[in-house]
Amino acid sequence: MRKKVLFTFGFKKEDKKFIESLGYEIYEENERNLYFKDYMEEVEVLVCYNPFATLDIRKMKKLKWIQLSSIGVDQLAGFKSYIEENNIVVSNNKGGYSIAIGEWIVLNILEIYKKRKEVYKNQENMKWKLIYNMPEIYGKTIGFIGTGTLAVEAAKRLQGFGATIVGLNTNGTNREYFNYCYQNNDIEKMIPICDVVVVTIPYTKETYKFIDERKLSLMKKDSILINVARGEVIDEDALYKYLKEKKIKAAALDVFYKEPLPVDNELWKLDNVIITAHNSWLTKETFDRRWDFYKSNLIRYINEEKVENIVDFNKGY
């Protein structure tokens, strides 16, 4: 009997044929405003990002595995107990966006250091003007709050610039491409030595507003903050204050409390902020990489093997 799998986003014809050839019966829905339908009671596998605001998975009586397209799993918070009680496996897309986001981090450090906003403005106004005192990445200390796959891919690229790379994780465990890693309790030792602070930790109950005013106050006045984690990980009001008062040099932000970022949000008005629309992960290659991972996990599942990237809800990732 073919296993029923529901996808909440489209895919290529060749991918569909391949998945069907494995022994799956495929259903497709758009996850926006997706509500339970009778056939879903027989669905065993759900491949999605976040239909959970409207889709009640408790009605999906045969659901055994959820494959998320995201790294974060906070969208499942409302069903955590149900998932655990019913032994539903949840796997995420850890590593799938790391190369793209690693490049985005490097790009935005360079954008700020090389004063590209000013350069683009001069070009637009056909103004020939030398810009002095642009910093180099060489010799700088770049610190990552969280040393998962996103941080590792960025650190790998930044090593080529001659920067010192430090990281923060639970136990100070050494990571490839890092010169040194601090344990969480030593964050107040790490932040003051950093010229750039990059936030890559998962969003959990424990990391809500993890970067608060106290931690911002430890940053160098000419330092940069970069956030590619979740907006909720940083105290956005405190960050706005520090940027507006030039207590830190600049920020590059891809994630926010509320998305899309409201037009009346004061961050839009600051000239020392780069704002992107949760876009750091989005490259042509990430889609191919994502589908390659889905297919490999679907092969494992149909062969009754353990799927990869299983989420530990106790850790929140």
Phi and psi restraints in degrees (value plus and minus 20) as a CYANA .aco file:
   2 ARG   PHI     -93.6   -53.6
   2 ARG   PSI     120.5   160.5
   3 LYS   PHI    -102.3   -62.3
   3 LYS   PSI     116.0   156.0
   4 LYS   PHI    -110.1   -70.1
   4 LYS   PSI     108.9   148.9
   5 VAL   PHI    -147.6  -107.6
   5 VAL   PSI     114.8   154.8
   6 LEU   PHI    -129.8   -89.8
   6 LEU   PSI     103.5   143.5
   7 PHE   PHI    -125.7   -85.7
   7 PHE   PSI     116.0   156.0
   8 THR   PHI    -124.9   -84.9
   8 THR   PSI      -1.1    38.9
   9 PHE   PHI    -171.6  -131.6
   9 PHE   PSI     138.7   178.7
  10 GLY   PHI     -96.9   -56.9
  10 GLY   PSI     146.9   186.9
  11 PHE   PHI    -173.5  -133.5
  11 PHE   PSI     151.5   191.5
  12 LYS   PHI     -90.3   -50.3
  12 LYS   PSI     132.2   172.2
  13 LYS   PHI     -78.5   -38.5
  13 LYS   PSI     -60.4   -20.4
  14 GLU   PHI     -86.5   -46.5
  14 GLU   PSI     -52.8   -12.8
  15 ASP   PHI     -88.1   -48.1
  15 ASP   PSI     -61.0   -21.0
  16 LYS   PHI     -82.0   -42.0
  16 LYS   PSI     -64.7   -24.7
  17 LYS   PHI     -82.5   -42.5
  17 LYS   PSI     -60.3   -20.3
  18 PHE   PHI     -84.2   -44.2
  18 PHE   PSI     -65.2   -25.2
  19 ILE   PHI     -85.4   -45.4
  19 ILE   PSI     -60.1   -20.1
  20 GLU   PHI     -83.3   -43.3
  20 GLU   PSI     -56.3   -16.3
  21 SER   PHI     -86.3   -46.3
  21 SER   PSI     -40.9    -0.9
  22 LEU   PHI     -95.5   -55.5
  22 LEU   PSI     -39.2     0.8
  23 GLY   PHI      96.2   136.2
  23 GLY   PSI       0.6    40.6
  24 TYR   PHI    -122.4   -82.4
  24 TYR   PSI     127.2   167.2
  25 GLU   PHI    -122.6   -82.6
  25 GLU   PSI      99.0   139.0
  26 ILE   PHI    -117.9   -77.9
  26 ILE   PSI     116.3   156.3
  27 TYR   PHI    -142.4  -102.4
  27 TYR   PSI     125.8   165.8
  28 GLU   PHI    -147.4  -107.4
  28 GLU   PSI     115.2   155.2
  29 GLU   PHI    -163.3  -123.3
  29 GLU   PSI     135.9   175.9
  30 ASN   PHI    -107.4   -67.4
  30 ASN   PSI     106.3   146.3
  31 GLU   PHI     -94.8   -54.8
  31 GLU   PSI     -31.8     8.2
  32 ARG   PHI     -88.9   -48.9
  32 ARG   PSI     105.1   145.1
  33 ASN   PHI      33.4    73.4
  33 ASN   PSI      22.8    62.8
  34 LEU   PHI    -107.6   -67.6
  34 LEU   PSI     101.8   141.8
  35 TYR   PHI    -132.1   -92.1
  35 TYR   PSI     139.4   179.4
  36 PHE   PHI     -78.8   -38.8
  36 PHE   PSI     117.4   157.4
  37 LYS   PHI    -143.7  -103.7
  37 LYS   PSI     133.6   173.6
  38 ASP   PHI     -73.9   -33.9
  38 ASP   PSI     -60.6   -20.6
  39 TYR   PHI     -82.2   -42.2
  39 TYR   PSI     -44.2    -4.2
  40 MET   PHI     -86.5   -46.5
  40 MET   PSI     -36.0     4.0
  41 GLU   PHI     -82.7   -42.7
  41 GLU   PSI     -43.4    -3.4
  42 GLU   PHI    -118.2   -78.2
  42 GLU   PSI     -23.6    16.4
  43 VAL   PHI     -94.1   -54.1
  43 VAL   PSI     110.5   150.5
  44 GLU   PHI    -120.2   -80.2
  44 GLU   PSI     -48.7    -8.7
  45 VAL   PHI    -148.5  -108.5
  45 VAL   PSI     111.9   151.9
  46 LEU   PHI    -140.0  -100.0
  46 LEU   PSI      99.8   139.8
  47 VAL   PHI    -131.9   -91.9
  47 VAL   PSI      96.8   136.8
  48 CYS   PHI    -182.0  -142.0
  48 CYS   PSI     158.5   198.5
  49 TYR   PHI    -128.9   -88.9
  49 TYR   PSI     -89.7   -49.7
  50 ASN   PHI    -173.5  -133.5
  50 ASN   PSI      58.5    98.5
  51 PRO   PHI    -113.1   -73.1
  51 PRO   PSI     -12.8    27.2
  52 PHE   PHI     -97.0   -57.0
  52 PHE   PSI     -30.3     9.7
  53 ALA   PHI     -88.7   -48.7
  53 ALA   PSI     -48.4    -8.4
  54 THR   PHI    -140.8  -100.8
  54 THR   PSI     -46.1    -6.1
  55 LEU   PHI    -108.8   -68.8
  55 LEU   PSI      98.5   138.5
  56 ASP   PHI    -109.9   -69.9
  56 ASP   PSI      80.0   120.0
  57 ILE   PHI     -91.9   -51.9
  57 ILE   PSI     -31.3     8.7
  58 ARG   PHI     -85.4   -45.4
  58 ARG   PSI     -40.7    -0.7
  59 LYS   PHI    -103.9   -63.9
  59 LYS   PSI     -31.3     8.7
  60 MET   PHI    -108.0   -68.0
  60 MET   PSI      60.3   100.3
  61 LYS   PHI     -82.5   -42.5
  61 LYS   PSI     -44.7    -4.7
  62 LYS   PHI    -124.3   -84.3
  62 LYS   PSI     -10.8    29.2
  63 LEU   PHI     -85.7   -45.7
  63 LEU   PSI     105.9   145.9
  64 LYS   PHI    -141.3  -101.3
  64 LYS   PSI     -41.1    -1.1
  65 TRP   PHI    -169.1  -129.1
  65 TRP   PSI     110.8   150.8
  66 ILE   PHI    -134.8   -94.8
  66 ILE   PSI     101.1   141.1
  67 GLN   PHI    -124.5   -84.5
  67 GLN   PSI      94.3   134.3
  68 LEU   PHI    -109.5   -69.5
  68 LEU   PSI     127.9   167.9
  69 SER   PHI    -104.7   -64.7
  69 SER   PSI     -32.0     8.0
  70 SER   PHI    -117.0   -77.0
  70 SER   PSI     148.4   188.4
  71 ILE   PHI    -106.3   -66.3
  71 ILE   PSI     -66.5   -26.5
  72 GLY   PHI     -89.5   -49.5
  72 GLY   PSI     134.8   174.8
  73 VAL   PHI    -147.0  -107.0
  73 VAL   PSI      -5.4    34.6
  74 ASP   PHI     -83.5   -43.5
  74 ASP   PSI     -41.7    -1.7
  75 GLN   PHI     -86.8   -46.8
  75 GLN   PSI     -35.1     4.9
  76 LEU   PHI    -116.3   -76.3
  76 LEU   PSI     -15.2    24.8
  77 ALA   PHI     -74.0   -34.0
  77 ALA   PSI     -58.8   -18.8
  78 GLY   PHI     -88.9   -48.9
  78 GLY   PSI     -37.3     2.7
  79 PHE   PHI    -133.3   -93.3
  79 PHE   PSI      -9.7    30.3
  80 LYS   PHI     -73.8   -33.8
  80 LYS   PSI     -71.6   -31.6
  81 SER   PHI     -81.9   -41.9
  81 SER   PSI     -63.6   -23.6
  82 TYR   PHI     -82.0   -42.0
  82 TYR   PSI     -64.0   -24.0
  83 ILE   PHI     -81.0   -41.0
  83 ILE   PSI     -64.7   -24.7
  84 GLU   PHI     -88.2   -48.2
  84 GLU   PSI     -62.7   -22.7
  85 GLU   PHI     -85.3   -45.3
  85 GLU   PSI     -48.9    -8.9
  86 ASN   PHI    -125.0   -85.0
  86 ASN   PSI      -9.5    30.5
  87 ASN   PHI      33.4    73.4
  87 ASN   PSI      19.6    59.6
  88 ILE   PHI    -101.1   -61.1
  88 ILE   PSI     106.8   146.8
  89 VAL   PHI     -99.0   -59.0
  89 VAL   PSI     114.2   154.2
  90 VAL   PHI    -141.3  -101.3
  90 VAL   PSI     107.3   147.3
  91 SER   PHI    -143.5  -103.5
  91 SER   PSI     127.3   167.3
  92 ASN   PHI    -132.2   -92.2
  92 ASN   PSI    -193.7  -153.7
  93 ASN   PHI    -127.0   -87.0
  93 ASN   PSI      19.2    59.2
  94 LYS   PHI     -74.9   -34.9
  94 LYS   PSI     109.2   149.2
  95 GLY   PHI      72.5   112.5
  95 GLY   PSI     -38.0     2.0
  96 GLY   PHI     -89.3   -49.3
  96 GLY   PSI     -46.2    -6.2
  97 TYR   PHI    -132.7   -92.7
  97 TYR   PSI     -14.8    25.2
  98 SER   PHI     -85.6   -45.6
  98 SER   PSI     -59.6   -19.6
  99 ILE   PHI     -85.1   -45.1
  99 ILE   PSI     -67.5   -27.5
 100 ALA   PHI     -80.2   -40.2
 100 ALA   PSI     -66.1   -26.1
 101 ILE   PHI     -91.6   -51.6
 101 ILE   PSI     -54.9   -14.9
 102 GLY   PHI     -78.5   -38.5
 102 GLY   PSI     -63.3   -23.3
 103 GLU   PHI     -85.4   -45.4
 103 GLU   PSI     -60.2   -20.2
 104 TRP   PHI     -81.3   -41.3
 104 TRP   PSI     -60.2   -20.2
 105 ILE   PHI     -82.2   -42.2
 105 ILE   PSI     -67.8   -27.8
 106 VAL   PHI     -81.5   -41.5
 106 VAL   PSI     -65.4   -25.4
 107 LEU   PHI     -74.1   -34.1
 107 LEU   PSI     -66.4   -26.4
 108 ASN   PHI     -96.1   -56.1
 108 ASN   PSI     -48.5    -8.5
 109 ILE   PHI     -82.8   -42.8
 109 ILE   PSI     -65.4   -25.4
 110 LEU   PHI     -86.0   -46.0
 110 LEU   PSI     -60.8   -20.8
 111 GLU   PHI     -76.5   -36.5
 111 GLU   PSI     -62.9   -22.9
 112 ILE   PHI     -95.1   -55.1
 112 ILE   PSI     -68.6   -28.6
 113 TYR   PHI     -82.0   -42.0
 113 TYR   PSI     -58.9   -18.9
 114 LYS   PHI    -113.0   -73.0
 114 LYS   PSI      -8.1    31.9
 115 LYS   PHI      32.6    72.6
 115 LYS   PSI      28.7    68.7
 116 ARG   PHI     -89.3   -49.3
 116 ARG   PSI     -48.2    -8.2
 117 LYS   PHI     -77.5   -37.5
 117 LYS   PSI     -65.9   -25.9
 118 GLU   PHI     -86.3   -46.3
 118 GLU   PSI     -60.3   -20.3
 119 VAL   PHI     -80.7   -40.7
 119 VAL   PSI     -66.4   -26.4
 120 TYR   PHI     -85.0   -45.0
 120 TYR   PSI     -57.4   -17.4
 121 LYS   PHI     -84.9   -44.9
 121 LYS   PSI     -62.5   -22.5
 122 ASN   PHI     -82.2   -42.2
 122 ASN   PSI     -62.4   -22.4
 123 GLN   PHI     -83.8   -43.8
 123 GLN   PSI     -64.2   -24.2
 124 GLU   PHI     -79.9   -39.9
 124 GLU   PSI     -55.4   -15.4
 125 ASN   PHI    -113.7   -73.7
 125 ASN   PSI     -11.0    29.0
 126 MET   PHI      31.2    71.2
 126 MET   PSI      26.1    66.1
 127 LYS   PHI    -129.2   -89.2
 127 LYS   PSI      99.0   139.0
 128 TRP   PHI    -110.2   -70.2
 128 TRP   PSI      88.9   128.9
 129 LYS   PHI    -167.6  -127.6
 129 LYS   PSI     107.5   147.5
 130 LEU   PHI     -92.7   -52.7
 130 LEU   PSI     120.9   160.9
 131 ILE   PHI    -134.3   -94.3
 131 ILE   PSI     101.3   141.3
 132 TYR   PHI    -118.5   -78.5
 132 TYR   PSI     146.7   186.7
 133 ASN   PHI      40.7    80.7
 133 ASN   PSI      19.0    59.0
 134 MET   PHI    -103.8   -63.8
 134 MET   PSI     105.4   145.4
 135 PRO   PHI     -89.6   -49.6
 135 PRO   PSI     141.6   181.6
 136 GLU   PHI    -127.3   -87.3
 136 GLU   PSI     132.5   172.5
 137 ILE   PHI     -91.2   -51.2
 137 ILE   PSI     -50.6   -10.6
 138 TYR   PHI     -72.3   -32.3
 138 TYR   PSI     108.5   148.5
 139 GLY   PHI      63.9   103.9
 139 GLY   PSI     -26.6    13.4
 140 LYS   PHI    -100.9   -60.9
 140 LYS   PSI     139.7   179.7
 141 THR   PHI    -126.5   -86.5
 141 THR   PSI     102.5   142.5
 142 ILE   PHI    -135.5   -95.5
 142 ILE   PSI     102.4   142.4
 143 GLY   PHI    -131.1   -91.1
 143 GLY   PSI     115.3   155.3
 144 PHE   PHI    -129.6   -89.6
 144 PHE   PSI     103.2   143.2
 145 ILE   PHI    -105.6   -65.6
 145 ILE   PSI      75.2   115.2
 146 GLY   PHI      86.6   126.6
 146 GLY   PSI     113.1   153.1
 147 THR   PHI    -145.7  -105.7
 147 THR   PSI      20.3    60.3
 148 GLY   PHI     -97.9   -57.9
 148 GLY   PSI    -181.9  -141.9
 149 THR   PHI     -83.6   -43.6
 149 THR   PSI     -54.1   -14.1
 150 LEU   PHI     -81.8   -41.8
 150 LEU   PSI     -68.5   -28.5
 151 ALA   PHI     -84.0   -44.0
 151 ALA   PSI     -60.9   -20.9
 152 VAL   PHI     -82.7   -42.7
 152 VAL   PSI     -63.8   -23.8
 153 GLU   PHI     -86.2   -46.2
 153 GLU   PSI     -57.3   -17.3
 154 ALA   PHI     -88.5   -48.5
 154 ALA   PSI     -64.2   -24.2
 155 ALA   PHI     -80.7   -40.7
 155 ALA   PSI     -58.9   -18.9
 156 LYS   PHI     -77.7   -37.7
 156 LYS   PSI     -63.5   -23.5
 157 ARG   PHI     -94.6   -54.6
 157 ARG   PSI     -55.1   -15.1
 158 LEU   PHI     -94.8   -54.8
 158 LEU   PSI     -42.6    -2.6
 159 GLN   PHI     -78.7   -38.7
 159 GLN   PSI     -53.6   -13.6
 160 GLY   PHI     -87.0   -47.0
 160 GLY   PSI     -35.4     4.6
 161 PHE   PHI    -110.2   -70.2
 161 PHE   PSI     -24.0    16.0
 162 GLY   PHI      58.4    98.4
 162 GLY   PSI       7.7    47.7
 163 ALA   PHI    -110.8   -70.8
 163 ALA   PSI     138.6   178.6
 164 THR   PHI    -113.6   -73.6
 164 THR   PSI     106.5   146.5
 165 ILE   PHI    -130.8   -90.8
 165 ILE   PSI     102.0   142.0
 166 VAL   PHI    -142.5  -102.5
 166 VAL   PSI     137.3   177.3
 167 GLY   PHI    -161.3  -121.3
 167 GLY   PSI     143.6   183.6
 168 LEU   PHI    -144.9  -104.9
 168 LEU   PSI     104.4   144.4
 169 ASN   PHI    -164.7  -124.7
 169 ASN   PSI     159.9   199.9
 170 THR   PHI     -73.9   -33.9
 170 THR   PSI     -69.3   -29.3
 171 ASN   PHI    -136.1   -96.1
 171 ASN   PSI      -9.9    30.1
 172 GLY   PHI      52.4    92.4
 172 GLY   PSI       6.8    46.8
 173 THR   PHI     -86.1   -46.1
 173 THR   PSI     112.0   152.0
 174 ASN   PHI     -84.7   -44.7
 174 ASN   PSI     121.3   161.3
 175 ARG   PHI    -148.0  -108.0
 175 ARG   PSI     128.2   168.2
 176 GLU   PHI     -79.6   -39.6
 176 GLU   PSI     120.5   160.5
 177 TYR   PHI      57.3    97.3
 177 TYR   PSI     -19.1    20.9
 178 PHE   PHI    -123.6   -83.6
 178 PHE   PSI     118.2   158.2
 179 ASN   PHI     -96.4   -56.4
 179 ASN   PSI     -51.6   -11.6
 180 TYR   PHI    -183.1  -143.1
 180 TYR   PSI     125.2   165.2
 181 CYS   PHI    -144.8  -104.8
 181 CYS   PSI     114.5   154.5
 182 TYR   PHI    -116.5   -76.5
 182 TYR   PSI     133.6   173.6
 183 GLN   PHI    -104.5   -64.5
 183 GLN   PSI     139.8   179.8
 184 ASN   PHI     -70.7   -30.7
 184 ASN   PSI     -58.1   -18.1
 185 ASN   PHI     -86.0   -46.0
 185 ASN   PSI     -35.3     4.7
 186 ASP   PHI    -121.5   -81.5
 186 ASP   PSI      -0.9    39.1
 187 ILE   PHI     -78.7   -38.7
 187 ILE   PSI     -53.8   -13.8
 188 GLU   PHI     -94.5   -54.5
 188 GLU   PSI     -31.3     8.7
 189 LYS   PHI    -106.2   -66.2
 189 LYS   PSI     -53.9   -13.9
 190 MET   PHI     -97.7   -57.7
 190 MET   PSI     -68.4   -28.4
 191 ILE   PHI     -75.7   -35.7
 191 ILE   PSI     -63.7   -23.7
 192 PRO   PHI     -85.6   -45.6
 192 PRO   PSI     -38.3     1.7
 193 ILE   PHI    -111.4   -71.4
 193 ILE   PSI     -25.9    14.1
 194 CYS   PHI    -110.5   -70.5
 194 CYS   PSI     117.2   157.2
 195 ASP   PHI    -107.3   -67.3
 195 ASP   PSI     -46.5    -6.5
 196 VAL   PHI    -154.4  -114.4
 196 VAL   PSI     112.6   152.6
 197 VAL   PHI    -135.5   -95.5
 197 VAL   PSI     101.1   141.1
 198 VAL   PHI    -132.7   -92.7
 198 VAL   PSI     104.2   144.2
 199 VAL   PHI    -117.5   -77.5
 199 VAL   PSI      96.7   136.7
 200 THR   PHI    -151.9  -111.9
 200 THR   PSI      -8.7    31.3
 201 ILE   PHI     -93.4   -53.4
 201 ILE   PSI     129.5   169.5
 202 PRO   PHI     -85.5   -45.5
 202 PRO   PSI     135.3   175.3
 203 TYR   PHI    -108.6   -68.6
 203 TYR   PSI      98.5   138.5
 204 THR   PHI    -156.6  -116.6
 204 THR   PSI     158.5   198.5
 205 LYS   PHI     -76.7   -36.7
 205 LYS   PSI     -58.2   -18.2
 206 GLU   PHI     -94.0   -54.0
 206 GLU   PSI     -44.2    -4.2
 207 THR   PHI    -120.4   -80.4
 207 THR   PSI     -14.1    25.9
 208 TYR   PHI     -81.2   -41.2
 208 TYR   PSI     103.3   143.3
 209 LYS   PHI      31.1    71.1
 209 LYS   PSI      18.2    58.2
 210 PHE   PHI     -79.5   -39.5
 210 PHE   PSI     -60.3   -20.3
 211 ILE   PHI    -110.0   -70.0
 211 ILE   PSI      73.5   113.5
 212 ASP   PHI    -124.3   -84.3
 212 ASP   PSI    -193.0  -153.0
 213 GLU   PHI     -82.3   -42.3
 213 GLU   PSI     -56.3   -16.3
 214 ARG   PHI     -79.4   -39.4
 214 ARG   PSI     -65.9   -25.9
 215 LYS   PHI     -92.1   -52.1
 215 LYS   PSI     -55.7   -15.7
 216 LEU   PHI     -83.0   -43.0
 216 LEU   PSI     -54.2   -14.2
 217 SER   PHI     -87.8   -47.8
 217 SER   PSI     -37.5     2.5
 218 LEU   PHI    -105.8   -65.8
 218 LEU   PSI     -31.2     8.8
 219 MET   PHI     -95.4   -55.4
 219 MET   PSI     128.7   168.7
 220 LYS   PHI     -81.7   -41.7
 220 LYS   PSI     131.2   171.2
 221 LYS   PHI     -85.5   -45.5
 221 LYS   PSI     -49.4    -9.4
 222 ASP   PHI    -121.6   -81.6
 222 ASP   PSI       2.7    42.7
 223 SER   PHI    -112.3   -72.3
 223 SER   PSI     145.9   185.9
 224 ILE   PHI    -137.3   -97.3
 224 ILE   PSI     121.6   161.6
 225 LEU   PHI    -133.1   -93.1
 225 LEU   PSI     113.1   153.1
 226 ILE   PHI    -145.2  -105.2
 226 ILE   PSI     112.5   152.5
 227 ASN   PHI    -146.0  -106.0
 227 ASN   PSI      96.3   136.3
 228 VAL   PHI    -143.1  -103.1
 228 VAL   PSI      -4.2    35.8
 229 ALA   PHI    -108.9   -68.9
 229 ALA   PSI    -118.1   -78.1
 230 ARG   PHI    -160.6  -120.6
 230 ARG   PSI     131.0   171.0
 231 GLY   PHI     -79.5   -39.5
 231 GLY   PSI     -54.1   -14.1
 232 GLU   PHI     -89.4   -49.4
 232 GLU   PSI     -32.4     7.6
 233 VAL   PHI     -94.3   -54.3
 233 VAL   PSI     -40.1    -0.1
 234 ILE   PHI    -135.5   -95.5
 234 ILE   PSI     121.4   161.4
 235 ASP   PHI     -93.0   -53.0
 235 ASP   PSI      79.3   119.3
 236 GLU   PHI     -84.9   -44.9
 236 GLU   PSI     -55.2   -15.2
 237 ASP   PHI     -86.0   -46.0
 237 ASP   PSI     -62.8   -22.8
 238 ALA   PHI     -86.1   -46.1
 238 ALA   PSI     -59.6   -19.6
 239 LEU   PHI     -82.6   -42.6
 239 LEU   PSI     -63.9   -23.9
 240 TYR   PHI     -77.1   -37.1
 240 TYR   PSI     -65.1   -25.1
 241 LYS   PHI     -79.5   -39.5
 241 LYS   PSI     -65.4   -25.4
 242 TYR   PHI     -88.5   -48.5
 242 TYR   PSI     -53.4   -13.4
 243 LEU   PHI     -94.4   -54.4
 243 LEU   PSI     -64.2   -24.2
 244 LYS   PHI     -82.9   -42.9
 244 LYS   PSI     -59.9   -19.9
 245 GLU   PHI    -107.3   -67.3
 245 GLU   PSI     -13.6    26.4
 246 LYS   PHI      36.0    76.0
 246 LYS   PSI      15.5    55.5
 247 LYS   PHI     -98.7   -58.7
 247 LYS   PSI     -39.1     0.9
 248 ILE   PHI    -150.6  -110.6
 248 ILE   PSI     139.7   179.7
 249 LYS   PHI     -87.5   -47.5
 249 LYS   PSI     -70.8   -30.8
 250 ALA   PHI    -187.2  -147.2
 250 ALA   PSI     152.1   192.1
 251 ALA   PHI    -164.7  -124.7
 251 ALA   PSI     128.7   168.7
 252 ALA   PHI    -141.0  -101.0
 252 ALA   PSI      98.1   138.1
 253 LEU   PHI    -143.8  -103.8
 253 LEU   PSI     106.0   146.0
 254 ASP   PHI    -130.0   -90.0
 254 ASP   PSI     -28.3    11.7
 255 VAL   PHI    -157.3  -117.3
 255 VAL   PSI     129.9   169.9
 256 PHE   PHI    -165.3  -125.3
 256 PHE   PSI     143.5   183.5
 257 TYR   PHI     -72.5   -32.5
 257 TYR   PSI     -71.5   -31.5
 258 LYS   PHI    -138.5   -98.5
 258 LYS   PSI     106.7   146.7
 259 GLU   PHI    -148.0  -108.0
 259 GLU   PSI     113.6   153.6
 260 PRO   PHI     -81.4   -41.4
 260 PRO   PSI     130.2   170.2
 261 LEU   PHI     -83.8   -43.8
 261 LEU   PSI     101.5   141.5
 262 PRO   PHI     -78.3   -38.3
 262 PRO   PSI     126.6   166.6
 263 VAL   PHI     -85.3   -45.3
 263 VAL   PSI     -40.8    -0.8
 264 ASP   PHI    -112.8   -72.8
 264 ASP   PSI     -14.5    25.5
 265 ASN   PHI     -89.5   -49.5
 265 ASN   PSI     110.4   150.4
 266 GLU   PHI     -86.7   -46.7
 266 GLU   PSI     -38.7     1.3
 267 LEU   PHI     -80.2   -40.2
 267 LEU   PSI     -51.6   -11.6
 268 TRP   PHI     -77.7   -37.7
 268 TRP   PSI     -49.9    -9.9
 269 LYS   PHI    -106.1   -66.1
 269 LYS   PSI     -29.0    11.0
 270 LEU   PHI    -103.2   -63.2
 270 LEU   PSI     114.1   154.1
 271 ASP   PHI    -103.4   -63.4
 271 ASP   PSI     -27.1    12.9
 272 ASN   PHI    -127.2   -87.2
 272 ASN   PSI       7.2    47.2
 273 VAL   PHI    -148.4  -108.4
 273 VAL   PSI     115.4   155.4
 274 ILE   PHI    -123.4   -83.4
 274 ILE   PSI     105.2   145.2
 275 ILE   PHI    -136.0   -96.0
 275 ILE   PSI     106.0   146.0
 276 THR   PHI    -146.1  -106.1
 276 THR   PSI     135.7   175.7
 277 ALA   PHI    -109.6   -69.6
 277 ALA   PSI      43.1    83.1
 278 HIS   PHI      28.3    68.3
 278 HIS   PSI      31.2    71.2
 279 ASN   PHI    -132.5   -92.5
 279 ASN   PSI     -23.7    16.3
 280 SER   PHI     -82.7   -42.7
 280 SER   PSI     -48.1    -8.1
 281 TRP   PHI    -105.2   -65.2
 281 TRP   PSI     -33.1     6.9
 282 LEU   PHI    -112.5   -72.5
 282 LEU   PSI      74.6   114.6
 283 THR   PHI    -148.5  -108.5
 283 THR   PSI     145.8   185.8
 284 LYS   PHI     -78.2   -38.2
 284 LYS   PSI     -60.8   -20.8
 285 GLU   PHI     -90.6   -50.6
 285 GLU   PSI     -47.6    -7.6
 286 THR   PHI     -84.9   -44.9
 286 THR   PSI     -52.3   -12.3
 287 PHE   PHI     -86.9   -46.9
 287 PHE   PSI     -64.1   -24.1
 288 ASP   PHI     -83.8   -43.8
 288 ASP   PSI     -62.3   -22.3
 289 ARG   PHI     -84.3   -44.3
 289 ARG   PSI     -59.8   -19.8
 290 ARG   PHI     -83.8   -43.8
 290 ARG   PSI     -66.5   -26.5
 291 TRP   PHI     -88.0   -48.0
 291 TRP   PSI     -54.6   -14.6
 292 ASP   PHI     -79.7   -39.7
 292 ASP   PSI     -60.4   -20.4
 293 PHE   PHI     -89.1   -49.1
 293 PHE   PSI     -65.4   -25.4
 294 TYR   PHI     -74.8   -34.8
 294 TYR   PSI     -68.0   -28.0
 295 LYS   PHI     -82.8   -42.8
 295 LYS   PSI     -61.4   -21.4
 296 SER   PHI     -85.8   -45.8
 296 SER   PSI     -57.2   -17.2
 297 ASN   PHI     -91.1   -51.1
 297 ASN   PSI     -55.6   -15.6
 298 LEU   PHI     -86.1   -46.1
 298 LEU   PSI     -54.1   -14.1
 299 ILE   PHI     -84.2   -44.2
 299 ILE   PSI     -65.3   -25.3
 300 ARG   PHI     -79.8   -39.8
 300 ARG   PSI     -64.5   -24.5
 301 TYR   PHI     -85.5   -45.5
 301 TYR   PSI     -64.7   -24.7
 302 ILE   PHI     -86.4   -46.4
 302 ILE   PSI     -46.0    -6.0
 303 ASN   PHI    -111.1   -71.1
 303 ASN   PSI     -11.0    29.0
 304 GLU   PHI      39.8    79.8
 304 GLU   PSI      16.5    56.5
 305 GLU   PHI    -123.9   -83.9
 305 GLU   PSI     141.8   181.8
 306 LYS   PHI     -89.8   -49.8
 306 LYS   PSI     109.3   149.3
 307 VAL   PHI     -96.8   -56.8
 307 VAL   PSI     141.7   181.7
 308 GLU   PHI    -111.8   -71.8
 308 GLU   PSI     139.2   179.2
 309 ASN   PHI      45.0    85.0
 309 ASN   PSI      19.4    59.4
 310 ILE   PHI     -89.5   -49.5
 310 ILE   PSI     114.0   154.0
 311 VAL   PHI    -101.3   -61.3
 311 VAL   PSI     118.0   158.0
 312 ASP   PHI    -120.2   -80.2
 312 ASP   PSI      84.1   124.1
 313 PHE   PHI     -86.3   -46.3
 313 PHE   PSI     -41.8    -1.8
 314 ASN   PHI     -87.4   -47.4
 314 ASN   PSI     -52.7   -12.7
 315 LYS   PHI    -107.2   -67.2
 315 LYS   PSI     -47.5    -7.5
 316 GLY   PHI      71.1   111.1
 316 GLY   PSI      -6.8    33.2
